[in-house]
Amino acid sequence: MQLVNLLTILSDGKFYSGQTLSRLLGVSRTSVWNYVQDAKKLGIIIHSVRGKGYRLKESIELLSIDSIHSGMTTGALEFFPELDIHLETASTNTAVLANTTANPVCLAERQTQGRGRRGRHWSSPFAKNIYMSIVWRLHEPVESLDGLSLTIGVSVARAIEKSGIKGIELKWPNDLIFEGRKVAGILLEVKGEVSGPVRVVAGIGVNVAMTDDEAENVDQPWTTLSRINGQHVSRNMIVARVLNELAFELPRYKDAGFAAVLPDWSKRDYLMGKQVVLNSEKQAITGVAKGVSQRGALLIETRAGIQEYRAGDVSVRPAT
């Protein structure tokens, strides 16, 4: 796709004349201009200066199948044999379901209808974050999926930590937190019969280099890996490491369930010991978070003792 080729050339943030771009792409200067307009429709800011040419407002790293594959283990390449990258899609969760191969992976530079837990909007600026979905096919009934989102959370946290970024915590059931600010989230959807087989669609979003202007509609504290790290973080590297961790943990989860990673979750548990409020469809439960069970349920100590909760939206209660 010529638009991808144009963005690849401009990705270093330097000026390129229309004539140079025309020669490198093998198209007319009018076509170059049209590609620039297409890029702007995706929300990409390209400066045009007479006598200098075109350049991106800032350098970007495009997602690359070759770059991702180069960072994946042999086991991960076998587990995830199909990898698709879209410049733009409504939702990677929706797009990945169109792929009928075993354990497909779908990534996008931009989503137009990205969403998080409980239908919340997930900000999706072009080439700034990771928007990724995988499909995992299981023959077991849906009841066996307790704790799967937590297992995936542990996998993503490990991948980030192996990239040199420390201090990531896990907030039940599906958020990754750094110093109280969200840096990543996981959304699970299950397709199929209750008795199995099922297709589990796992949407994984990671904030990598999003700016304040690009996140003006985000309604909760957030941060990015680049901000935490103080320098550029490669999205291709993070994707490869996440897939490496998932290729290891998903088969283990199939055999041993969430209990296999419970110790890893517990040492990153953001809610542990905090006063929390759990909002379910029927009521709000207030108490002290006491970790999670071997099946991935949230444990809250209330006046009635320690109770288990498998679903709900939990928040930390402000100190009084």
C-alpha positions as CSV (number, residue, x, y, z in Angstrom):
1,M,0.0,0.0,0.0
2,Q,1.5,3.3,-1.1
3,L,0.2,5.2,1.9
4,V,2.2,2.8,4.2
5,N,5.3,3.3,2.0
6,L,4.9,7.1,2.2
7,L,4.6,7.0,6.0
8,T,7.6,4.7,6.2
9,I,9.7,7.2,4.3
10,L,8.5,10.1,6.4
11,S,8.7,8.2,9.7
12,D,12.1,9.7,10.5
13,G,10.6,13.2,10.8
14,K,12.8,14.7,8.1
15,F,11.7,16.8,5.1
16,Y,11.3,15.1,1.7
17,S,10.5,17.1,-1.4
18,G,7.5,16.1,-3.5
19,Q,9.9,15.2,-6.3
20,T,11.9,12.9,-4.1
21,L,8.8,11.2,-2.8
22,S,7.5,10.9,-6.3
23,R,10.7,9.1,-7.3
24,L,10.9,6.9,-4.3
25,L,7.3,5.8,-4.6
26,G,7.3,5.6,-8.4
27,V,4.2,7.7,-8.7
28,S,3.3,11.3,-9.8
29,R,3.6,14.3,-7.6
30,T,-0.2,14.6,-7.7
31,S,-0.5,11.1,-6.3
32,V,2.0,12.0,-3.5
33,W,-0.3,15.0,-2.7
34,N,-3.3,12.7,-2.6
35,Y,-1.6,10.2,-0.3
36,V,-0.7,13.1,2.0
37,Q,-4.4,14.1,2.1
38,D,-5.3,10.4,2.9
39,A,-2.8,10.5,5.8
40,K,-4.4,13.6,7.2
41,K,-7.8,11.9,7.2
42,L,-6.3,9.4,9.6
43,G,-5.4,12.2,12.0
44,I,-1.7,12.2,10.9
45,I,-0.2,15.7,11.0
46,I,2.1,16.3,8.0
47,H,3.7,19.7,7.5
48,S,4.1,21.1,4.0
49,V,6.7,23.8,3.5
50,R,7.5,25.5,0.2
51,G,11.0,24.8,-0.9
52,K,11.5,21.9,1.7
53,G,8.6,19.5,1.0
54,Y,6.7,17.3,3.4
55,R,7.5,16.0,6.9
56,L,5.6,14.5,9.8
57,K,5.0,16.6,12.8
58,E,7.0,14.1,14.8
59,S,8.7,10.8,13.9
60,I,6.7,7.6,14.3
61,E,7.3,3.9,14.4
62,L,4.9,2.0,12.2
63,L,3.9,-1.5,13.2
64,S,5.8,-4.1,11.1
65,I,5.2,-7.8,10.8
66,D,8.9,-8.4,10.1
67,S,9.9,-6.4,13.2
68,I,7.4,-8.2,15.4
69,H,8.3,-11.6,14.1
70,S,12.0,-10.9,14.7
71,G,11.3,-10.4,18.4
72,M,9.1,-13.5,18.8
73,T,10.3,-16.9,20.1
74,T,9.9,-20.0,18.0
75,G,7.1,-21.2,20.2
76,A,5.2,-17.9,19.9
77,L,5.6,-18.0,16.1
78,E,4.1,-21.4,16.1
79,F,1.3,-20.5,18.5
80,F,0.3,-17.3,16.6
81,P,0.9,-18.2,12.9
82,E,-1.2,-15.4,11.5
83,L,-0.6,-11.7,12.1
84,D,-2.5,-8.9,10.4
85,I,-1.9,-5.2,10.6
86,H,-4.4,-2.6,9.6
87,L,-3.8,1.1,9.1
88,E,-7.3,1.7,10.4
89,T,-10.2,-0.4,11.5
90,A,-13.4,0.0,13.6
91,S,-12.2,-2.5,16.2
92,T,-9.5,-5.1,16.2
93,N,-11.8,-7.4,18.2
94,T,-14.3,-7.3,15.3
95,A,-11.6,-7.5,12.6
96,V,-9.8,-10.5,14.1
97,L,-13.0,-12.6,14.1
98,A,-12.9,-12.5,10.3
99,N,-9.7,-14.5,10.3
100,T,-10.5,-18.3,10.5
101,T,-6.9,-19.5,11.0
102,A,-5.6,-20.9,14.4
103,N,-5.0,-18.2,17.0
104,P,-5.0,-15.2,14.7
105,V,-3.6,-11.8,15.8
106,C,-4.9,-8.5,14.6
107,L,-3.3,-5.1,15.1
108,A,-4.2,-1.6,14.0
109,E,-2.5,1.8,13.8
110,R,-5.8,3.4,14.6
111,Q,-9.3,2.3,15.8
112,T,-12.4,4.3,15.1
113,Q,-14.6,2.4,17.5
114,G,-12.2,1.1,20.1
115,R,-13.8,0.4,23.5
116,G,-12.8,-0.7,26.9
117,R,-14.7,-2.3,29.8
118,R,-18.4,-1.5,30.1
119,G,-18.4,0.1,26.6
120,R,-16.1,2.9,27.6
121,H,-14.3,4.7,24.7
122,W,-10.6,3.7,24.3
123,S,-8.6,6.6,22.8
124,S,-7.0,5.5,19.6
125,P,-4.6,8.0,18.0
126,F,-2.7,6.9,14.9
127,A,0.6,5.0,15.5
128,K,0.8,6.0,19.2
129,N,-0.5,3.1,21.2
130,I,-1.0,-0.7,20.8
131,Y,-4.5,-1.9,19.7
132,M,-4.3,-5.7,19.4
133,S,-6.7,-8.6,19.5
134,I,-6.2,-12.3,19.5
135,V,-8.6,-15.2,19.1
136,W,-8.0,-18.4,21.2
137,R,-10.2,-21.4,20.5
138,L,-11.2,-23.7,23.3
139,H,-13.3,-26.8,23.5
140,E,-13.9,-26.3,27.2
141,P,-17.2,-24.7,28.5
142,V,-17.3,-21.0,29.3
143,E,-17.2,-21.7,33.1
144,S,-13.5,-22.7,32.8
145,L,-12.6,-19.1,31.7
146,D,-12.6,-17.6,35.2
147,G,-9.3,-15.8,35.7
148,L,-8.4,-15.7,32.0
149,S,-8.3,-11.9,31.8
150,L,-6.1,-11.8,34.9
151,T,-3.7,-14.3,33.3
152,I,-3.5,-12.1,30.2
153,G,-2.9,-9.1,32.5
154,V,0.0,-10.9,34.1
155,S,1.4,-11.7,30.6
156,V,1.2,-8.1,29.5
157,A,2.8,-6.9,32.7
158,R,5.7,-9.3,32.3
159,A,6.2,-8.2,28.7
160,I,6.4,-4.6,29.8
161,E,8.8,-5.4,32.6
162,K,11.1,-7.3,30.3
163,S,11.3,-4.1,28.2
164,G,12.9,-2.4,31.2
165,I,9.9,-0.7,32.7
166,K,9.3,-1.5,36.4
167,G,6.5,-0.7,38.8
168,I,3.5,-2.0,36.8
169,E,0.6,-3.1,39.0
170,L,-2.5,-5.0,38.1
171,K,-6.0,-3.8,39.0
172,W,-8.7,-6.4,39.1
173,P,-10.0,-7.5,36.7
174,N,-8.3,-6.2,33.7
175,D,-6.3,-2.9,34.1
176,L,-2.5,-2.3,34.3
177,I,-1.6,0.6,36.5
178,F,1.5,2.7,37.1
179,E,1.5,5.0,40.1
180,G,-2.3,5.1,40.1
181,R,-2.6,5.8,36.4
182,K,-3.9,3.4,33.8
183,V,-1.4,2.3,31.2
184,A,-3.1,-0.7,29.6
185,G,-6.4,-2.6,29.6
186,I,-7.8,-6.0,28.5
187,L,-11.3,-6.7,27.1
188,L,-12.5,-10.3,26.8
189,E,-15.4,-11.4,24.6
190,V,-16.6,-15.0,24.3
191,K,-18.2,-16.4,21.2
192,G,-19.9,-19.8,21.1
193,E,-22.1,-22.1,23.1
194,V,-21.9,-22.2,26.9
195,S,-21.0,-25.9,26.8
196,G,-18.2,-25.2,24.3
197,P,-16.4,-25.0,22.0
198,V,-15.8,-21.3,22.3
199,R,-13.7,-18.6,20.7
200,V,-12.2,-16.2,23.2
201,V,-11.4,-12.8,21.8
202,A,-8.9,-10.8,23.9
203,G,-8.5,-7.2,23.1
204,I,-5.3,-5.6,24.5
205,G,-4.7,-1.9,24.5
206,V,-1.4,-0.4,25.7
207,N,-0.7,3.4,25.9
208,V,2.8,3.8,24.5
209,A,3.3,7.4,23.2
210,M,-0.1,9.1,23.4
211,T,0.1,12.9,24.1
212,D,-2.2,15.0,26.3
213,D,-3.9,16.5,23.3
214,E,-4.6,13.1,21.8
215,A,-6.2,11.9,25.1
216,E,-8.4,14.9,25.8
217,N,-11.5,12.7,26.0
218,V,-10.0,10.2,28.4
219,D,-12.0,10.4,31.7
220,Q,-9.6,8.7,34.1
221,P,-5.9,9.2,35.1
222,W,-3.6,7.7,32.5
223,T,0.0,7.5,31.5
224,T,2.2,5.9,28.7
225,L,5.1,3.6,28.6
226,S,7.3,6.3,26.9
227,R,6.4,8.8,29.6
228,I,7.3,6.2,32.3
229,N,10.5,5.2,30.6
230,G,11.5,8.8,29.8
231,Q,12.3,7.8,26.2
232,H,11.0,6.1,23.1
233,V,9.5,2.6,23.6
234,S,9.2,0.4,20.6
235,R,5.6,-0.7,19.9
236,N,6.9,-3.6,17.8
237,M,9.0,-4.8,20.7
238,I,6.2,-4.7,23.2
239,V,3.8,-6.5,20.8
240,A,6.4,-9.3,20.3
241,R,7.0,-9.7,24.0
242,V,3.3,-9.8,24.8
243,L,2.8,-12.5,22.2
244,N,5.8,-14.4,23.7
245,E,4.3,-14.3,27.1
246,L,0.8,-15.3,25.9
247,A,2.2,-18.2,23.9
248,F,3.7,-19.5,27.2
249,E,0.8,-18.7,29.5
250,L,-2.3,-19.7,27.5
251,P,-1.5,-23.4,27.3
252,R,-0.5,-23.4,30.9
253,Y,-3.8,-21.7,31.8
254,K,-5.6,-24.5,29.8
255,D,-4.0,-27.1,32.0
256,A,-3.8,-25.4,35.4
257,G,-6.1,-22.4,35.3
258,F,-5.4,-19.0,36.9
259,A,-3.8,-20.7,40.0
260,A,-0.6,-21.1,37.9
261,V,0.0,-17.3,37.8
262,L,-1.7,-16.4,41.1
263,P,1.7,-15.7,42.8
264,D,2.7,-13.4,40.0
265,W,-0.6,-11.5,40.2
266,S,-0.4,-11.2,43.9
267,K,2.9,-9.4,43.9
268,R,1.5,-6.8,41.5
269,D,-1.9,-6.5,43.1
270,Y,-2.8,-2.8,43.0
271,L,-5.9,-3.1,45.2
272,M,-4.5,-5.3,47.9
273,G,-5.2,-3.7,51.3
274,K,-7.0,-0.7,50.0
275,Q,-10.5,0.5,50.8
276,V,-12.5,-0.2,47.7
277,V,-16.0,0.1,46.3
278,L,-17.3,-2.7,43.9
279,N,-20.2,-1.7,41.8
280,S,-22.2,-4.6,40.4
281,E,-25.5,-4.5,38.5
282,K,-27.4,-4.9,41.8
283,Q,-25.5,-3.1,44.5
284,A,-22.3,-1.4,45.7
285,I,-20.1,-3.3,48.0
286,T,-17.6,-1.5,50.3
287,G,-14.7,-3.1,52.1
288,V,-11.0,-3.9,52.0
289,A,-9.5,-5.7,49.1
290,K,-7.8,-8.9,50.2
291,G,-6.4,-10.2,47.0
292,V,-7.9,-12.7,44.5
293,S,-8.9,-16.4,44.8
294,Q,-7.4,-19.3,42.9
295,R,-10.2,-18.9,40.3
296,G,-9.6,-15.1,39.9
297,A,-12.4,-13.8,42.0
298,L,-11.9,-10.5,43.9
299,L,-11.8,-11.0,47.7
300,I,-13.3,-8.2,49.7
301,E,-13.5,-8.1,53.5
302,T,-16.8,-6.7,54.6
303,R,-18.7,-6.7,57.9
304,A,-19.9,-10.1,56.9
305,G,-16.4,-11.4,56.4
306,I,-14.4,-12.1,53.3
307,Q,-16.6,-12.5,50.2
308,E,-15.8,-13.5,46.6
309,Y,-16.9,-11.4,43.7
310,R,-16.5,-12.6,40.1
311,A,-17.8,-9.5,38.3
312,G,-18.1,-5.8,38.8
313,D,-16.4,-2.4,38.4
314,V,-14.1,-1.7,41.3
315,S,-12.6,1.7,42.4
316,V,-10.4,2.7,45.3
317,R,-12.3,4.6,48.0
318,P,-10.9,8.0,48.7
319,A,-9.3,8.4,52.1
320,T,-11.4,10.2,54.7
